Amino acid sequence: MAQAGKGRLNYRCPSCFMRDLDIDMFYDRDRKEYYCLRCQFTGTEEKIVKWNELVRLRYGAMNQRITKFDFD
């Protein structure tokens, strides 16, 4: 296997990030894909960006202060 290296950007692993783990992915130049050392997730840059956008839905209201709880 080729030696691991960081890609142009440091992407978080979407699979680990869903479990609140902040793990950077490594880039394999031969396969032209990113991979995670912890959970064995692999994918292209487009796939990782798409999955990370889905993960961000969890944190959509992070910067809003919620003061009214009227669920009735």
Secondary structure, DSSP 8 states (H G I E B T S, - for coil): ----B--SS--B-HHHHTTT---B-EEETTTTEEE-TTT--EE-HHHHHHHHHHHGGGGTTTTS--------
